[in-house]
Structures are given as structure tokens and as C-alpha cells.
Amino acid sequence: MMDYLEMFSESLKTMAANKMRTGLAMLGIIIGIGSVIALVSLGQATSQSIQNQIESLGANLLTVEPGAARTGAVRGAAGGSTTLTNDDATAISNAISSGQINTVQTVSPEVSRRAQVTTGASNTNTQVIGVTPAYATVHKVDIASGSFITQRDVDGLARVAVVGPQVVSDLFGDGADPVGQTIKINGQTLIINGITVSKGGSGFSNQDDIVYVPLTTAQKELFGVSYLGSIALEAKSSDVMTDAQNQVGYFLLARHNISDPTQADFSILSQQDILNTASSATGTFTALLAGIAAISLLVGGIGIMNIMLVTVTERTREVGLRKALGAKKATVVAQFLIEAIILTVSGGIVGVGLGIVASYIIANLTSFPFIISLPAILLAFFVSAGIGIIFGWYPAKKASDLQPIEALRYE
Amino acid sequence: MATPIIKTDHISKVYRMDGTQTVALSDISFEIAKGEFVAIMGPSGSGKSTLMHILGALDRPTAGTYLLNNQNVEKLSDDQLADIRNREIGFIFQAYNLLPRTSSLANVMLPMTYGGIPAKGRADKAKKFLTMVGLGDRMDHTSNQLSGGQQQRVAIARALVMDPAILLADEPTGNIASDQAAEIMAIFQQLNEDEGHTIVMITHEPDIAQHAQRIIHVKDGKIVGDSRAHKQRKARKK
């Protein structure tokens, strides 16, 4: 019996002599494994990214919106309703203080419009939101420079603004720090007091393309309205979201003197509702990609199997010849097995590397998080390697059981 | 007659396929002495190749006994037969059967890989035999870069490299031009006369058979003639 080093070198010689066959088999393994890893990574990164974006809007968030009243046949356009007022927000705050509402911790009354924002040199059309300090807590807004809207700003109708990084780059150029400079909105001059930290992402609404002003300033000086666009509420925990929805709902129904909940002139949306919808959507997407990955694995596996099987005639003859020249059965089988192992393991390592590199490139191009799934790597590697080894070994085993002359004459 | 190196006793070979039986060899008995140069002749389908494969331990007979160097081949395991093929028999196939896309040198070294010859001496030994068959300048050529005659000579070098007592050649000149055939027969005669190799060769060409000392005729799976060569071979040493 030859030693294993000899068999190893004989296997390498055979592989080198049959570069086409070796290359094609390896290609099947590389593509099979690489595509599975890249697709699974893409699926997980996408759902993670969507989840991150939704959570960046604020966790445990409830939004009270005006104007779902079904009075008569005409339903008012969303945003055009005037049923939520500052007094509603104050009443909810008071109810929290008195313990009447015990599932909500922060109340953020808001009013927003799109408006043209100008400086001396440039201008941009963006979202202007009138807020109180509670907004930063509820929506998880962080300040990169300067400070956020304060209660004093709100009480004093201060002509100040806090701007998002997108607005900064649109108006002042990338990397500028315009704190202390002025902008004009609807003819009113406001001093920039702060810049928010980028929340990243574009998604359905760009969290960086926003100008924040004091709620009172927005209502009286900029938009000339007395009502609210919405009231955002932060529940105490994700477990009490439904309770919070109910408590606030009945509280406002009572305040608005509406006895039938179906006639409510407002609606309450839960962040969880949006998250659930998004999760089921991304879940479908991940399942789709996993399906494509499974097909890739199958196609790769069939590719490996085919290249191993189309050469079975030549390989059977080779086994016959080696036996005719004095190779023992176990030696020939071991040699072919070693060849299959070298082929699948080296192809597998290249495939795993390629899959990781592809995932990394996708993550960089899309700003998705870079996620590598170990189970996907292991599954892809072992399925491909298993197929490669079985179909490399089995024909050799079968051929080695024949008399040398039968194997040599195999057709 | 000297000690028989090959002795067959009522050998037969029957192929069964799809319920029909094909008798390839029936009741073959003969002896070949050490140092003989024997030609086996017969029309195609006569069973001469089957006989050769049995003599070369590449196949097993259906019935009868075959003694190779006084060892009963039927009683040997597959691995023992592999050793015999490696050390005692050099087989030259009609279709050459070289490893494709592999150099002449590597092809000739292959039996040594399986024969436990130390790796160090293999290349030198293979080169010696390739030079002997006149391919000293074609060592790195792969099989498909060689002509039929050159491939046949690589196969001869491969058959000789383990220094086997018996050389079995199945139509060694069947696929090659006549001038190359003459060269190959010259090599055979030299091996037989100078080195004392026992040679058994299948051929259907009478003038090739004339190089042998003895001609066995096979027809329909049976021996129909066994004669010493009448013509005195030229340059034969007494």
C-alpha cells in the first residue's frame, strides 16, 4: 500500500493533468457556495436594515392623527383636519401627571408642513416641523452641534431652528457648521441653534432632511394655524402599546364628547403595527432569497455531480489502467477520494471567501449592514462538499470492483 | 523443455449477457517455458485477446486453472493479483492505454509508484527505458503529442520498467506503420535474446509472427495449432 503522501501527490498530478475537469468541478462548488452565502447575507441585511430604519423613527411610538371622523358622506383629507389641538396634548400630559394615563411617558405635539427654506445664497424645499423638547426623546433625535428646541423657545415663540444634516449640506455645503447663522422660512428669519446627528437611510422618509422649529413659532409665525398635525406618544414599554392605545383613545373620545368609537375624529397608529407589517414583508423577501439560494445550491450541486459523472467513462478506464499496472483496490479508491476532497475543500474555501467578499461589497454599495450567516456557510459548504465527494468517490469505488480489463473496456 | 512459467489447464471463459452465453475460450491447455518468444495468431473473435487478458491476470477464467510461476492464480486475492501484474507481468495493450494529458515520463513512472520503488530512483529508471525505446527526446511530451508508434513505445517502456519476467503484448504493431513495427520487433527480439524475457505476443500478421520461436493458432476459442518457427531467425545467438 502506498503511503498517503504518495497518494496525495498522485491525486495532485491527476488534477493538474485534467485542468478543465478540475476547473469545472471547482467552479460548480465555488458558484454554489458563493451564491448561497451572498444571497442569504443580502436577505438578512435587508430585513435588518428595514427594522433599523423603523426603529430609528422611535421605539414604542404611538401617533395620534386627526381627521378620521366619518361624519356624513364626506371624509376630510388627511392633514387637513383640525380636530387635534394644543389643549389635547396638554390634557394628555396632565392625565399622565395625575396617573389617569399610566402607560405613556412622553407626549410630543407636532405640526409639520413642507416649506421653502432659504439663505442668502441658496434654498431648499424641505419638511418644517414645529416641536416641543419632548420630540427629541420620543423620536430619538440626537444633537451633533448646538442644542435642540427648549421649553423656553416654545414658551417664548423664539425664532430659532434646528436643522438636519441633509438641510445643512443643501444650504451650506457638506461639513459646514452653520450654528448661529440664519435661515428664512415663509419670510421669517430664524437663527440656527443646533444640528441633528444623521440617522442615515433614505427609505420612505428621510430623517435627515428636516428643519425643527418651536411648536408655537410654527403655529403662529410660520403656518398661521392653531391646531396640531399629530401627537406622538412614547409608551412606557413595548408590552403596554395596546393598553396605551386604548387609554389615550378613550381619554380623547371623552374630551371630544364622542360616545361611539367608530365616529372618532382622530386615529392612533402604533409603531408596532408598522414594524409588524414591515417584518412580514421582509420575512417574505428573506424567504424568497432563501428559495433562490436553495436553487443555487441545487444547481451548483447538479453541476458538480454532472462534471463528475460525464467523466465517469474516462475515470473508470483510468481506474482499470491503474489496477492493470499494479494498483491495489484500496489505493485507487483512496487516491480518487483524496482528489475529490482536495477539489471540494479548496473549491469550498474559495466559494466561502467569494461569498463573504460579495456580501461585503453588497453591504458597502447599499449601506445595508454586513451580516454573514454561519449556518448558511456551513450548509452550503457541506452540501457541496458532500455531493463532490460522493460523486468523486462512488464511480471510482464501482470501477475498482471490476476486473481491470472490464474497467479498461468500460463504455 | 525448461520449467513452464505459464501453464494453463483446461481454461474456459464464458460471457453471460442478457441470458445468452458466449463462449470466448473453451478447454485451453498449454505451457510456455521461461525465455520463450511465442506468437498467438488467429482471426478476430477467436478469443486470443481474452486468452491474453487471462494470462496477464487482468481477467479471471470461468473454469480451469492457470499457473503463473507455479502460483495458482484463481486462489490469489485481488490485491495479490495487483502485485503480480505490477512485478511479474509487463502488459502492452493494443490501444496503448496511456494516461491522457500526462507526460511520457510520468506514464512510465506510474508502475513504480505502485511497486514501492523509492521515489528518488524512479525518474532515472524511467528515463533509461524511454531512451532504450528511442524516446529519449520525448520524455515531456504528453500522450496526445505523440504518434501511434511513439505511444506504443512509451507503453513498452512502461511494461519493462518493473523488469518483469513475462512480457505480454496484444497486437503491439497493430496500429502503427510497418517501419515502426520493425523497430518494435527489434526491441522485442533484443529483450528476448539478450535479457531473457519471456514474450507472448498476439498478432494477425504472419511476418510479425515470424519473429517468434513458436506460433500458437487460436480459432473459435480453441487452440488449433502449435508450431515451432521453421525459419531460422537471423542474428540468433546460440
Interface residues (C-beta under 8 A of the other chain):
Chain A: M2 E6 E10 K13 A17 N18 E314 R317 E318 L321 R322 K323 A324 L325 G326 A327 K328 K329 A330 T331 Q403 P404 I405 E406 L408
Chain B: H53 G56 L58 D59 R60 D78 D79 A82 D83 R85 N86 R87 F91 F93 N97 L99 P100 R101 T102 A106 L110 P111 T113 Y114 G115 G116 A119 T142 R158 M162
